[in-house]
Amino acid sequence: MHASTIFIRYLGQLAGIIEKVKGRPEILGARLHAGMLPFASQVRATCNFALRGCCPLAGLPPVSFDGAEPSFAALARQVEETMAYIAAIPPRRFEGPADRQCRDRAGFADIELPADEYLNLYILPNFYFHFSMAYAIARGQGADIGKQDFDGYHLYAPGFSFEQPRP
């Protein structure tokens, strides 16, 4: 499976979560912990990791559709623009030797990894981390979302709980 397929699928899931929580402005600045990024920043980081993965792997200069406006509309726009950009990259651009070097900055560390390691050990874990944090923040704030909103596969009956099984 091509990495762009993964990014587009889960950015689509993120767009659905944003749509479900857009009437809850308190979620934008909500955090799991005081030292962690708020929901809006987690969404932005999810988009940016998709681009930080695709651009170097496709041999393209880095781009970002980061907006300064802290609103659900701006976040939805960033997700859509990110998905459209990634979808427009011709698949042949991603072809290349698995050992070609990709560079990025991880916090305060400059990293250089072979393409396979860059994608699988750095980009994808960080992409899923920030996506998971956005989901967890929204869920922790009482948003009506569930695992099906995260992966698009799971489906449970309304009110179902593994913690409180029905008699």
N, C-alpha and C positions, 0 to 999 in steps of 0.2 A: 504494500500500500504506500502510496506517495504521501509524504509529510504534509503537503498542502491540503490533502483531503482531510487529514486529522484536524488541522487548524480551522478549516472552513466549517467542518461539522460542529466542533465545540464552540466556535465563535457564534454559530447559529443558535446553539443552546443558550449561550450567554445573552444573546439578543432577546430570546424568549424570557429569560429571567428578568432582564431590565424592563421588558414590557409588563410583566406581572407586578413589579414593585414600583412602577413609575408614579403611582399616586401616594407614595410614602416618602416624602422628602427627607425625613429623619434618617433614612437608610443611607443616603449619600455620604454622610460624614461618620456613620457608625463604624466601630472597630471591634475586633475580637479582643484586643488587648491594647493598652495605652501605647505600647511601643511598636505597634504594627500599623500598616497603612489602612486608611478607611476604605469603604466600599468603592467609591469613585476611583481612587488610586489603584485599587486591585483590578478593576475593570481595565483601566488604562494600561497597567502592566501586562495583563493578559494579552491585549492587542499588540503591545510593543514586543513581547517575546515571540509572538507569531511572526512578526516582521523581522525581528532580529535573527530568527532562524531562517526564514525564506530568502531574505535578501542576499546574505553571503553564500548560501547554498546554490542560489541561482546566478551568482556572479553579478549581482546588482548593488548599487550604492544603497546604504541604509535610508529608510524613510520612516516617518511616523505621522499619524493623523491625530496626534494628541491635541486636545483642545483645552484651553484654560478655563472655559466656562464649566462650573460644577453643576451640571443639570443632567437629568435623564435623557433629554433630547440630544445633548452634546455627546453623551456616552453612546447612545444608540447610533448616532451618526459616525462616531469613531469606529464602532464595531462593523457597521455596514461598509465604510470606506476601506477598512482593513481587509474584510472578506473579498470585496470587489478587486482590490489590488492583487491579492494572492491568487484569486481565480483567474486573473488576466495574465499571469506569468505562464508562458508556454512550458509544458512539461519537459521539453528538451533542455531548457535552461538548467534544470536540476541534475542533468546527467553529468557525470564527471567522476574522477577517481575518488574512492572512499577515503583516501589518505590526504586529499588536498586540505590545506590548513585554513581554518576559520578563526577569526579573532573577535574578541568582544571584551567588555569590561564587566566583571562580576563584583559588584560593590566597589571596593577599592583595589581589586586585583585585575590586572590585565591577563587575559587568558588566550591561549592559542592551542587549538585542538584539531585533530583530523576530523573531517566532515562527519563521519559516522558517530564519533564520540561527541562532537559538538552538538549534534541533533539529539542523540539518545541519552547522553549523560548530563547535558547542560540545558539545552533549550526546552525539550519536552518536559522534564521535571519542573522547571520554573514556570512554564506555560500552565501546566496542570495545578501547580501550587497556587498561583494567583487566581486562577479560575475557581479553585476549591475555596479559597479564602473569600472571594466575592459571594459564592453560594452560601458558605457558612455564616457570613455576616448577615445576609438577607434572611436566611432561615432563623438565625438567632434573634433577629428583630421581629420574628413572628410572621414573616412573609409566607403566603400560602403556596409554597413550592415543595417539591419532593425529589426523590432520586430520579424520577422520570424526566424532570426538568434539567437535571445534570447530564444524564447520558442519553436520553431520548429513547431508551429501550424498556426500562422498568415500567411496570404498570401495576398499581395496587388499587383495590376498591376504596372508595371514600371512607375515611375514618379507620382504615386498617392500621394496626400497629404490631410490631413484633414484641414490643414491651408489654402490651396489654391485649393478649389474644382474646378473641371473642369466645364466649362459652359454647 
